[in-house]
Amino acid sequence: MDPPDRVPAGRLSLQLDHSYSFSLLGCQHGLVLISHDLPRQILVWDPVTGDQHRIAFPPWVDGIKNQIHGAVLRAAGEAGHFQVVLVQASIWDKQHLQVLACVYSSEAGGWGDLILTPIPAPVYCTGLSAVLVGNSFYWRLAGCFCAVLEFDLERQSLAVIQVPVGEGNSFTVMRAEGGGLGLLSLSGLTAQLWKRNTDCDGVASWGKGRTIQLDKLLSPYSHEIAPLFILGFAHENNVVFLTGGDGVIMVQLESLQSKQLCRIDNIFDQHHHAFESVYVAGTGIGGEHDGAELVGNPKVIVC
């Protein structure tokens, strides 16, 4: 962002031991979740305060052979506590996988019970961050069919939800306009919003929402826009990050304002996560200068 609404670069610089394999799993509620495969640890990092919490993998996690996915959130009403959800697919038989999940509570100081559900193979979670809608986290699934994996924090259950999007489409899970579970799908230069509805009999179905034509929004950044892909989504601010192959473009879905953030080489080899936190620039933690205090309006930082 432009000054003065810019966090110093050093605040988001985390020094990691690059002799180990690590991956960024996602961001939520101003916390960043990172997996360290070889030390078999999960790192929960608060860039605003600098706090770090290292948690050993639960025994069932194989951090080398299968990719781990996860999400982090602050515990309701407990600013000093958080929860981590880890999910991982493992082979059940030749035709099926099973997804394993477990929740860590910083207040309890340990992992909860193992939860699992079978899913058709081959299906895998994409590198996009999980989305928190109500009491559930959602991950996009891809492979032999497109679907969404749901983990209900309250019920401690897993489920697979089919989506109305073809395999050739790029899509992301989001919070629907007006609340509830939603999707944003891309077909060419057209973005389609969807919402998951439930009727009086408890039967759920997908309904179409707004259709957004992206050609005019993106034309200032390229005369010939290549096919678009979704790189990430900032859910608190309703912002999607897109690429046509030559950089990152941010589109705010309510105002329909767009901005080119940067140009990055080998952009398709990277995962992009939106870090959103609430702070006031120029005020410090513990009286220090150039710090940040957790109050006020949300600012979007891409990391």
Steps between C-alpha positions, in 0.01 A plus 500: 500500500601865467649689799399557774287181490802278460645258753883506509643214294694367796177431685411227249851359473520161672847347521467126438764229477505429125673168552154371593195467275217735592175623344251776572160346578288811541411817692199579719419757771844660468684169552720312251521119494819333372594132474860387565513150357836365615483630859136378491370826642224751440588867549232754596636852448351841582690752280353797689631397842779270379370212716581147382356169620655170388282188523608142434308314228235258625629139470291411193638780278749401231650832402732357234295268279170688503433870495350650816229764491375702791340808645540716809256720688489694823278338762168682546528762774858393579750735337793308646386155384468339158402178327670317212324257265719258302369285215684241292397239244626143527445192281209283615484258206567520124177689429471718810686738724413594851541850640630524856447807717590612850467820706765652726392732783758731658277526806493120547863470387448196277338335199143370509352179363576379146213550253485336156277458197547314168515692171531376139851481355686671351392820676724749676485834677633795302748751637232764568434599861207359693193722538322538833122527456297481820640209703657319203823513302486426126778392262472473124545146366619416149588188303248261349219736602467850647362526852546667838623333818317620813625467857235593759677626811191472720398149391860385444402343166623484139286510185547537123270744315459487122524834317327621180831579330659308213849353523637754251394797714709677759304554821543587865289461810380824659240645730185560300342840471256523789682224691543127465717286274577636155720449197669720243562327166680626189422416141704707257461862612172436682477453877190330639394518865313205658327446836414180686130510598296268722123465456235443769550122470872530568602427139804701391566624145709760319348818360657758268573849623662794321692462175806727465664583167871541565626623161440871572633468856826345384553681169722777652761236587517307173383544142483123450388326820591133517266244663454594865576293808414562864806532722331581830217673680486755784174398665462776758531765227331303217803534271612245239857478365525401133772444244514478125857374525692829526417627850250524784181706459276578798123540445263619774171322426268757659644823356638322187821699534818333377872555546814329373714413801818363349664301222651166606691242297384135514175611663329163445763324715394697808217497752356837596328572831335820619600610850237728654542667835363799685749768599581872508828589330748706699392387846717252679469195715654567838564864406730423206499705177387361164304228674137404467210497741209257455216748459317679221457411134616193309793526258585239239856371472597244238772257603 
